[in-house]
């Protein structure tokens, strides 16, 4: 599957901007209704789903880890523990800087390079382009959408435009 891997970089960049935007709106709303930040970060849609904190961390990590894999760059240090909002926003800004520093040349010729990744139950080997287009990007947008949905579900005044805060 041949894709222009670099074309995904802008989408991840926009998504990071959106994540930071909705988290800030969520924090403003939580403060206005007397909900501590630590409680806000534990909000989730269902008991068996990631909470807001983990949704945000997953967006950040999918951005850095999968773009690094696609470009054959060293893996960034994962987010560990239970960071507060300030740390999550700082990590999102670091991820944004990482993304902004990527170049088309780093992705050139990488579409069909085989990559094996351990998913727990299986460790498939797929072309990098298939991992990015079919797995990484789908998961990135899923977790970004879940963060949005969690906040919206808790009364944060978000609309569709907020999901496009990073641009089109």
C-alpha positions as CSV (number, residue, x, y, z in Angstrom):
1,X,0.0,0.0,0.0
2,X,1.7,3.2,-1.2
3,X,0.7,6.4,0.6
4,X,2.4,9.7,1.0
5,X,3.3,9.2,4.6
6,X,4.3,12.8,5.2
7,X,0.8,13.9,4.3
8,X,-0.3,12.4,7.6
9,X,2.0,14.7,9.6
10,X,-0.2,17.7,9.1
11,X,-3.3,15.8,10.4
12,X,-1.5,14.7,13.5
13,X,-0.3,18.3,14.1
14,X,-3.9,19.6,13.7
15,X,-5.1,16.9,16.1
16,X,-2.6,17.9,18.8
17,X,-3.7,21.5,18.5
18,X,-7.3,20.4,18.9
19,X,-6.4,18.2,21.9
20,X,-4.8,21.2,23.7
21,X,-7.8,23.4,22.8
22,X,-10.4,21.0,24.1
23,X,-8.5,20.2,27.3
24,X,-8.2,23.9,28.1
25,X,-11.9,24.4,27.5
26,X,-12.6,21.4,29.7
27,X,-10.4,22.8,32.5
28,X,-12.1,26.2,32.3
29,X,-15.5,24.6,32.5
30,X,-14.5,22.3,35.3
31,X,-13.2,25.2,37.3
32,X,-16.3,27.2,36.7
33,X,-18.5,24.4,38.1
34,X,-16.1,23.6,41.0
35,X,-14.7,20.3,39.7
36,X,-11.1,19.8,40.6
37,X,-8.7,19.2,37.7
38,X,-7.8,15.8,39.1
39,X,-11.4,14.7,39.0
40,X,-11.9,16.1,35.5
41,X,-8.9,14.0,34.3
42,X,-10.7,10.9,35.7
43,X,-13.9,11.5,33.7
44,X,-14.8,8.7,31.2
45,X,-17.7,7.7,29.1
46,X,-17.9,4.2,30.6
47,X,-16.2,2.3,33.4
48,X,-14.3,0.1,31.0
49,X,-13.0,2.9,28.8
50,X,-9.9,5.1,29.3
51,X,-10.5,8.2,31.3
52,X,-9.8,11.7,29.9
53,X,-6.2,11.6,31.1
54,X,-5.4,8.3,29.3
55,X,-7.3,9.4,26.1
56,X,-5.1,12.5,25.9
57,X,-1.9,10.6,26.6
58,X,-2.8,8.1,24.0
59,X,-3.3,10.9,21.4
60,X,0.1,12.3,22.3
61,X,1.9,9.0,22.2
62,X,0.3,7.8,19.0
63,X,1.5,11.0,17.4
64,X,5.1,10.7,18.4
65,X,5.5,6.9,18.4
66,X,3.9,6.1,15.1
67,X,5.4,9.0,13.2
68,X,8.8,8.1,14.6
69,X,8.3,4.5,13.5
70,X,7.2,5.6,10.1
71,X,10.3,7.8,9.7
72,X,12.6,5.3,11.3
73,X,13.5,7.7,14.1
74,X,14.2,6.9,17.8
75,X,11.1,6.4,19.9
76,X,10.3,9.2,22.2
77,X,10.1,8.7,26.0
78,X,6.5,7.5,26.9
79,X,4.3,9.5,29.2
80,X,4.3,7.7,32.6
81,X,2.3,7.9,35.7
82,X,-0.7,10.1,36.2
83,X,0.3,13.5,34.9
84,X,-1.7,16.6,35.7
85,X,-3.2,18.8,33.1
86,X,-0.1,21.1,33.0
87,X,2.2,18.2,32.2
88,X,-0.2,16.7,29.6
89,X,-0.3,20.1,27.9
90,X,3.5,20.3,28.1
91,X,3.8,16.9,26.6
92,X,1.4,17.8,23.8
93,X,3.5,20.9,23.1
94,X,6.6,18.7,23.0
95,X,4.8,16.3,20.6
96,X,3.8,19.3,18.5
97,X,7.5,20.5,18.3
98,X,8.5,17.0,17.3
99,X,5.9,16.9,14.5
100,X,6.8,20.4,13.3
101,X,10.4,19.3,12.9
102,X,9.6,16.3,10.6
103,X,10.5,16.6,7.0
104,X,9.2,14.9,3.8
105,X,12.6,13.4,3.2
106,X,12.4,11.4,6.5
107,X,9.4,9.5,5.1
108,X,10.5,9.1,1.5
109,X,10.6,5.4,0.4
110,X,9.2,4.2,3.8
111,X,5.7,3.2,2.6
112,X,6.4,-0.4,1.9
113,X,9.1,-1.1,4.5
114,X,7.9,-4.0,6.7
115,X,7.3,-3.3,10.3
116,X,6.4,-5.8,13.0
117,X,4.5,-4.5,16.0
118,X,3.4,-6.4,19.1
119,X,-0.3,-5.8,19.7
120,X,-0.4,-8.1,22.7
121,X,-2.3,-11.1,21.2
122,X,-0.5,-10.9,17.8
123,X,2.5,-9.3,16.3
124,X,1.7,-8.7,12.7
125,X,4.2,-7.5,10.1
126,X,2.7,-4.9,7.8
127,X,4.1,-2.2,5.5
128,X,4.7,1.1,7.3
129,X,2.1,2.8,5.1
130,X,-0.6,0.3,6.1
131,X,0.2,0.7,9.8
132,X,-0.1,4.5,9.5
133,X,-3.1,4.6,7.3
134,X,-5.1,1.7,8.8
135,X,-4.0,1.4,12.4
136,X,-2.2,4.5,13.8
137,X,-4.3,7.2,12.3
138,X,-7.6,5.4,13.1
139,X,-6.6,5.0,16.8
140,X,-5.3,8.6,16.9
141,X,-8.6,10.0,15.8
142,X,-10.6,7.6,17.9
143,X,-8.9,8.7,21.1
144,X,-9.1,12.4,20.2
145,X,-12.8,11.9,19.5
146,X,-13.2,10.1,22.9
147,X,-11.5,13.0,24.7
148,X,-13.9,15.4,23.0
149,X,-16.9,13.1,23.8
150,X,-15.9,12.8,27.4
151,X,-15.7,16.6,27.8
152,X,-19.0,17.2,25.8
153,X,-20.7,14.5,27.9
154,X,-19.7,16.4,31.1
155,X,-21.3,19.7,29.9
156,X,-18.2,21.4,28.5
157,X,-19.5,23.8,25.9
158,X,-17.9,22.2,22.8
159,X,-19.2,22.2,19.3
160,X,-18.1,20.7,16.1
161,X,-15.9,23.7,15.4
162,X,-13.9,22.9,18.5
163,X,-13.0,19.5,16.9
164,X,-11.4,21.4,14.1
165,X,-9.5,23.9,16.3
166,X,-6.3,22.8,14.6
167,X,-7.6,23.7,11.2
168,X,-8.9,21.7,8.3
